[in-house]
Amino acid sequence: MKKKICVVGLGYIGLPTAVMFANHGMSVHGMDINVDIVKDIAGKKLHIEEKGLQEELNKAIDSKSLTVSTEPVESDFFIIAVPSPINADKTANLDYVAKATSSIVPYIREGNLVILESTVPPKTVENIMLPLIKESGLEIGNEVFVAHSPERVIPGKVLEELVNNDRIVGGINERSAQLAVELYRTFVKGDIHVTDATTAELVKVIENTYRDVNIAFANELAKISERINVNVWEAIELANYHPRVNIHMPGPGVGGHCIAVDPWFLVELQPELANLVKLSRQTNDSMPKFTADKVNNVFNEYNINHGRVAVLGLSFKANIDDIRESPSLKVIEYLDEYGIDYSIYDPHIHGIVMNGQASTLEEAVNKADMILILTDHNEFKAISPETVEGLMRTKLVLDTKRCLDVGVWRRAGFDVRVLGDSKTEGGIPKE
């Protein structure tokens, strides 16, 4: 008989993971507490945008290798892939992890393996999950096994990276880790590195915190560059030719369910030590206001009262539909505070999720005084000045992602400003 897996949580990680196992010889049951999501998946309708996932879902459902419902079922393996957000006070919200763990306890049997894939603060498995699993009456580490294997994929390439990326597996003991390795070998082609559960938890938080600190450095450089009349994009590009330098790029903030969240886990865990981590988070969190301030300053420069901005991009990253922790949302909040009118357009967001959202680019830029680019979608990189110039009241652009060819747009009569590049200000074109 096929081994059975129960995947708890069918979001951006849980659904691709469930589909991947289902199409590699396993019998998979996916459960989610959201009734609408369960109905959509059963009907082969995706609630997330991910390259190649529709075809893989169709295959899994049609072959009956994947079933879904709002309840767990008895299985050989349980994989928990639920959100682990932060609260308003920047502390970890582990309610989803705790509730998901409790939900499977009545279904756990001797010999089962429970894996947590959610990114969590170190000690979550030890302090949150194990006491709950103990309620099954089974001896942990001998009759029931537990491991942590954090997802390490990027939206837009989830299926590819699930297969090819190296995987970290942290077991509560050697047997737990061994069982997890054997399970992931079902489809993982990358190397699988074994450690203990707490180290695995820390590894994933380290990875995302490293990127957050790097981006904070880039954002700080962008602010400095504007003061000293330097193009930060050119400076970073040249610096990165050094074989031991890899600086990320600046932007209007940091979003997503990982980089904007996970560093706070370290701050909460060791607040007196995580000084650099906290400052980096504060730097990146300051960028939406910095961006809105730039919009307001340009309007003041042009004596535009009650200006209108066409905001291009809601998702936190290019070419995906994920708006979790997106800095665009914060930028819009600050525009509201300044009393600046706006329309919003994102070709990857299907349906209206915010007031002021337009269904087409033309609708968004109509009578706008400025185009504000917050996400570097391919569709935005392809926009030509001729497409929008006849619709706008004022030919202004603020490009926070360096999407556009500034020279082309300036020759078409636009005043283009680029975040971190003072050379585009004061009427001086960047050719």
N, C-alpha and C positions, 0 to 999 in steps of 0.2 A: 504494500500500500504506500501511496505517496505520503511523505511527511507533511503535516499540516502546520501552517503559520497563521496566527491571528495578529493583524496589524491594527493597532489602536491609534486612530487619528489619520484622516485621509486628506491632508493638506498638501502643501508644496513638497514635502519630503515623504510623508506616509504613502500617498497614492503612487508616486513613481516607484517607491520601494516595493509596495505590494504587487504592482504590475510586473516589475522585473522578476521577482521570485516566481510569480504565477506563470510567466513565459519561459521559465528555466526549470520546469519539472516539479514544482511544488504546488500543493493545494493551499490556496490562500483565502482567508476570510478577512475582509476589511471592515472595521466598525468605526463609526463616527456618530457623535451625539447630534449632529446637524441633520435633521430629517431631509431637508432639501438637497444637501450634498449627496446623501445616500441614494435618493431617488434619481438624481442626475447621473451618478456613476452607473447605477443599475441599467439606466437607459443609454449608456455609452455617451453621455454628455459631460464634457469637461467643465469644471468650475475654475480652472486655472489655465494659464497660457504657458505651454512648455513644448519645445520642439520635439516632434516625434512621439509625444505621449498619446495622442489620439489613436494612432495606428496600433500602438502597443496595448492600449486599453481595449480597443475593439477585439484584438486577438485574445486577450485574457478572458473577456466576458464570453465571447463566442465559443471558446474551448471549455467553458465552465470551470476553468482553473481558478477563477476569481469570483467570489460571492461577496455581497456587502449587506450590512444591516446596522441597526443602532445598538446592538448588543454583542458582546464577545461570545466566543464559542470555545469548547474544549479543544486544545491544540497541543502540538509538541513544542512549539516555540511561540513566544509572545514578544512582539516588537512594539514599543511605545514611542510614538513620534508625534507629540503634541506640543503646543506653544509653551514657551517659557519666557514670557514678557517681563517688563519691569513695571513696578508701581509708580505712581506719581512722585513718590519720594526717592525714586531711583533704587529701590530695593527689589530683589528678585521675587517674582510672583510664581510660586511653585504649586499653586492650587491645581493646575491642569495635570501636572505630573502626579500629584498625590491622588487625585480623583481617578485618573486612568489606571494607576496601580491598584487602587481599591477595587475598581470595576472588574479586574481579571482574577482577583483572589479566589472567588467561588469556583473558578474554572481551572485553577492550577492543579495539576496532578503530579505524582512522583515521576521524576525524570525530566520534567519540563525545564526549559531555559527561558528566562525573561531578560530581554535586552532593552535598554534605554538608549534611544538615538537622539533625543532632544538635547540641545546644548544647555548645560546647567552649571551652577556654581559647584566647585569642588566640594565633596562630601555629601552631595545630594543622594547618591545611591545609598551611601552608608547611613545617613541620618533620616532620610525621608522614605525611601523605597523598602529597605530591608525590614524595618519594623512593621510595615504594612504587609509585606509578603509573609512574614512570620505568622500572621493570623491564619494562614492556610493550614497550620498545624504540621507542616513539613519542615524538616531540618535543612536550613539554608546551607548550601555548599556541599551537601551530601545527598539530599533527596530532591532539592530544587536548586537550580543554578541561576546565577545573575551576572550580567555583564553590562558594560557601557561601551557603545561604539558610535561616537558622534558622527553625524553626517558631515561631509566635507565637500559639498558640491556648490556650484554657482547657478543661480537661475538662468535659464536659457540653454544650459548645457548639462542639465541634471542627469539625463539618461546616459549620456556619454561618460560623465565623470563618475557616476555610480559604478560603472564597469572598470574604468581605467585608472582612477585615482588610487593611491595607497590608502589603506584603511588602518585606523587605530582600534584595537580591541583591548579593553581593560576588564578583566574578570575579578570577581571577589575572591576567587581562588584559581588554581591552575586548571582544574577540570572545567570550570565555567568558561574560562578563556578559550580552552581547546574546543569546546562545543560551539562557541560563537565563530571561531575561525572556520570550522568545518561547514557551518551554515553559510557564511558569506562566500566561501569558495564555490558555492553554487553558480555564481556569475562574476565575482570580482576577479579581474585580471591583474590588478595592481598588487604590490606587496602588502601583506597584512602584518602589522607590527603589534606585538603583544606586550601588555603592561598590566598594572593593577587599575581598578576602576577609578580611584581618585586621581591618579596621574593622567588617565585618559580624559577625565573631566577638565583638568587643568590645561592639557594640551590644546583642546579646542578653544578654550577661552584665550590662551596665549596667541593662537593663530589670528583670531579676530582682533585682539587688542593690538598686536603688532601692526596690523593694517590701519587701525584707527589712529595710532600714534603717528604713523607715517603720513597719513592724510592730514592730520593736524599740523605737522611740520610744513607740508605743502601749502596749507591754507594760511599759516603764519607768514610764510615766504611771499604769498600773494599779496597780503596786506602790506608787507614791507616794500615789495616791488612797486606798488602803486605810489608809495611815498617818495621813492628815489628814482622814479622815471625809468623803470626797467620792465621788460616783458618777462614775467615769471615763467611762462610756458617755454620760451626759448632758453632761459637760464637752466631750468630743470632738465630739459632735453640735452643740453650740452653737459651738464653735470653727470647725467646718467651714462655718458660715454665712458666714464671711469669704470673699470671692471668690478669695483667693489661698492658701487653706489647704485641704488635703485629707489629713487624718490617717486612716490605716487603723484597724481595730479590734483590740483585744487578744485573746488566746486562750491555750490551753494549750501553745502552741508553733507552729512552722512546719513544714509537711511538703510532700511532693510531690517530683517529680524535678527541679524547677528551682530554686525559691526557697531551699530548704534546702541546695542543693548548689552552685549556680553562684557565689555570692559567694566561696566558698573558692578558686575558680580565680584570682581577683584577689589573694587573700592569698598563694597559692603563687607567683604570678607576680612580685609586688612586696611581699614581707612587711614591708619597712621603711617602706613608704608606705601600705599599706592598713589603717591603724589603726582608722578608723571602721568599715570593713567588718568587720574581725575582731571588734571589740567588739559590733557588732550581731548577728553570728552567735552569739557567746557569750551575749548577752542572750536571744535567742530559744531557744537550746538549753537555757537555764536554766529555762524555763517548765514543762516536764513535772515537774521536781522541785519547783518552787514549788507546782504543783497538787497533787501527792501530799502535800506538807507540809501543805497546807490540809486535805486529807482527814484526815490523822493528827491535826492539831490539833483539828478538830471532834470526832473520836472521843474524844480526851482530855478535851475540854470536857464531853462527855456521859458520861464514865467508861465508854465502850464498849471492852471488851477483845475482841480477835479479831473485830473487826467485819467485816461483809460489804458490799461495794459492788457495785451494778449499774452497770457501765460501759456507757454508751450512745454508740456511735460508734467505729469502727475506722479508717475512711477519713480521709484528711487534709483533705477538703473535703466540703461538703454535696452530697448527692444523686448521688454517684458511688461506684464500687467500688474506687478506687485507694488502696492502703495504703502506697505507697512513701514512706519517710521519715516516716510519720505520727507525730506527737507522741503519739498514743494508745498506741503500742507502748512508748514510753519511760515514760509515766505508769504503765502496767501493771508495768513492770520495777521502778519505785520502790515501788509498792504491795506487790510481792513482798518487797522489802527490809524494808519495815515489818511484814511478816507479816500484812498485811491480805488477807482472802479476797475474791474477786471472781467475778462472772459477767460475760459480755460479750455485747452484742447490737448488731448492725448489720444492718438490713433490706436493705442494698445489697451485703453480702458473702455470696455464695452458696457454701455448703459450709463445712466447718469448717477454719479456717486457724490457730486458736490453741486451746490448752487453756482450758477454762472458757467456751467460746462457747455461747450459748443460741440456740435456733431461734426463739423468740418473746419478745416483751417480757414477757409474764406469767411465763415461765420465768426470765428474767433478774432480775426484781425480787422473786421469791419469797423471803421471809425476809431481804431485804436491809435494812441499816441506813441506806443512803444511795443515792440515784440520782446518778451523776456523769455529766453531759453533756459530751462532748468534741467532738462533731461536730453541726453544726446542720442535720441532715436535716429535711425537711418533716414526716416522720413523727413526729419528736420534738417539733416545735413543736405538733403536734396532740394530744399526750397530755394527758388530763385527770386531775386528782387522783383522781377517782372510779375511774379504771381501775386504779390501783395501790395505793391506800391500804389496802385490805383484805388485800393480799398482803405488805406490808412489816412488818418488826419495829419499825423506827424511822422516823419520818416526817421524814427529812432529805434535802435536795437541794443539790448544788453544781453550779451552771450556769456553765460557763466560756465559753459562747457567747451568753448572754442570749437563750436560746430561749423561755423560759417567761414567762407573765404572773405576776409574783411575787405581786401582790395576790390573785389568784384562788387560788393555791396556799397562801398564808399563811392566807386565810380558811377553807381546808379543813383547817387544822391543821398544815401543813408548815412546818418551819424551812428557808427557802430562802436559800442564800448565792450570791452572784454574784461571779465574779472581777472585781476592780477596783471593787467597790461595797461599801464598809464599811457603808453605810446598811442593808444587808440583814442585818447581823450583830447579835448581842446582842438578838435578839427584836424589832428595829425593822422593821416591814414597809415595803416600798417600794410605795406605792399607784400 
